[in-house]
Each structure stands twice: as C-alpha cells, then as structure tokens.
C-alpha cells in the first residue's frame, strides 16, 4: 500500500434508513468544514466512507461488498476506506480482524469525532476502532451548521436510540438507549434551515413520538412549537411507535396547519401472540383502533407501515390476522419483509421455524393485498386538488415535473412554465399510473 497523505476528496456511500442518510449528511458537512471536497464521478476519492445498515441482512451484505470495491484504490493510491454505521457498531473489532482493507470502523456515535479520526489516519495511525455509544448523561447530539443554501427539504434529528427491545430488532444494540434532543436546539436548527431556503423538515428518531426532553417537552408539544414558529411550510416525522400514539398526537396532526397528514406506524403483525413474542407492547385491536381513529379525525391522512412475515412461531391463523388488519386499515403504502434473524436479538436464539417457501408464499399474498390497498388509496385522489412541493423534473417524463403531496404521495404533473425545487403549487390529480399520481398544475397554483 502506498504512503498516506491528507485526503482532499471524499465519497460517502449510504445504505439503510433516513437516520443513516442524515448521518451521512452530517459527515459530509464535517468533511467540507475540514476543506475536503466531494469527488466527482470520474475522480477517484482519497477518502471513502461506507455508511451501513444492519436492520436486515441484505443491506449489510451489500455494504460489505461495496467496501470491497475500493481495495485496489487503497492499495495503489492510498485511499482511506472507513466503515461506519450500524454494521460497524454491531461487529466492531471483528471487522478489523476479518476485513484487512478497512482503515477505520466507526459506530454511529463516532460521527462527531470524524475530523480527528481522519487526521490520525492521515498521519499513518490505524486501523482505528471507535464504537463508543452515547449515554443518557452524554447524549452526544451533533449540531452541524446547515449549508449556506439548503435544499427544499431537510432531515432533523430530534431523538436517537431505542428502549423498546423488540425481540427481532438490533437497533437498541447498535444505536444505544433512547435520548431526546433539547427542543430549543431543534427549533434553532429548523430556523437556520429555513433561512437557508428549506421549506419542509422531517423529524427523525427511532421512535419520534416517545420524544421527551429534559425540560419535559413532549412530542405533541414539540410539534405545536414548530408549527407556531412558522419557519417552514411543512413538518413531517418518522417513525412513530403505535404504543405511543395518543389523542394529543392525533390532535396535533388534525389541528396544526404545517404538520403534514402522514403517519408511519409499524404494524409488524396483526396477531396478538406474535406481537407478544415480538415484545411490541400493543395488541392487534389496539393498533387497529388507533389507525381508524387517525382516519376518522384526519380523513385525508396517509398511513404507511412495516410488516414482517414468517416470524418464529407464526402460523396461518396468525398470518390471517395480519391480513385482516391490512384489509381494515387500507394502508397507503407498506414495507413488507420476510423475517431473518439478527445478531444480539432475543429472537435470534429461537428456532427460525417457518419454512422459507411458506415465508415467500405469505409475503406474496400480503404484497398482493397491499398493492390493492395502495391502488385504491391513490384512486381516491383522482379529481382532487393537492398542494405539491416541487422536487424537480419527472424521472418518468422529462417534459413533466415531480413533487409530493402533503400526505407524501409522489405526483408527476404538467406545467406551462418552468418551476424550481421548493415551490409549492396546486395540482389537479387526473389519473393513476402504476403507483404514481399524475396531474396538471392549476393556473392559480
């Protein structure tokens, strides 16, 4: 391997959820502040960061494969290769032992120490390991200044970690215990983003609706404060835990003009016995009551979800209960997966006793029903007028534009004039094509 030098360019490859996307944004800002610049498509980077996800096995394997692509650049150019995120936290020292082309393995809470780590690697130190997690007394939230000019949408961390310990989920082990960021810091960040041009923020956390800062500000209070601040036009949040949905939260979504009509609630299973084994903290009928209450109070709301099929011990009767709840809620969108054991979790110690072919068959049946529900919910929008935040030109038609409704549905639409990302326009929905709405911009939009 050639000698080390201080890197001048970087590339970040991100796998997984919006929390990982936001972590990558923070790392990018820190590297820019150090004087590094993003590498172009045709320019090999001096520093490569692979930001990993371990919620499921597939993203983990993809991330490790991606890191392997840079072995030659590391050997011949001295490119620094760093593995960050949840896989790094999960595997720690074991990764450095079995993967000899990594210069550093860094957990999610090492992001704030990235400038020092890069400096140490430039001086020839390494490989380095930093998987120290935050604590409640030292939450280690990173307050990174927003860019001078922000895009129309931004992610904002309000809490991190998880105390739920669902039996299938690795998150508490790789993201640490639950801590909430001070409400004042969140309000200041949103204000700064708005000054830089942002019009929509998405509040992030493993369980955003369990947010509770040291001064006693709860999630509903935070949403009301952001709504009253009036810095941005749209406020979103993800993900919500069904157990923590209460009347205060439902009232905020119904009453606050800037809070968007979209809630993501992970069902996971409709069976009470499966939910108990999952340690989800609610019954199927409780989930159903809350989802239907949201639909009653906020008729235009979009409800999306996550569902696992083939969890240990799941039988056909359990699966039928899941289908029954999907039938009744009519989710606008659902992410569905076959169960796969994750290290460290309680369920990993149990027999994975649902045969692969049954998991596949159940997933196909579930996805067929989900698709039917999605099409039905999209069709209800035809003929309606929707406020759309412009994101850019349509991916499907270069002569059209693309944006999202307040309920987070993608719309492709025609316009007589040129638009800019971040504009809010009125669009009449005229048809559904596949899983996408199509419309035309109204003259008074």
Secondary structure, DSSP 8 states (H G I E B T S, - for coil): --------EEEEEE-SSHHHHHHHHHHHHHHHHTT-EE--TTS--SEEEEEE--SSHHHHHHHHHHHHTTHHHHHHH--EEEEEEHHHHHHTHHHHHH-TT-SEEE-GGGGGGHHHHHHHHHTT---EEE-----SS----------SS--SEEEEE-EE--S---TT--HHHHH-S-EE--HHHHHHHHHHHHHTT--EEEEE-TTGGG-B-TT--BHHHHHHHHHHHT-SSEEEEE-B-GGG--HHHHHHHHH-TTB-SEEEB--B-S-HHHHHHHT-SS-HHHHHHHHHHHHHHSTT-EEEEEEEES-TT--HHHHHHHHHHHHHH--SEEEEEE----TTSGGGGS---S-HHHHHHHHHHHHHHHHHHHHHHHHTTTT-EEEEEEEEE-SS-TTSEEEEETT--EEEEE-SS---TT-EEEEEEEEEETTEEEEEE-TT-
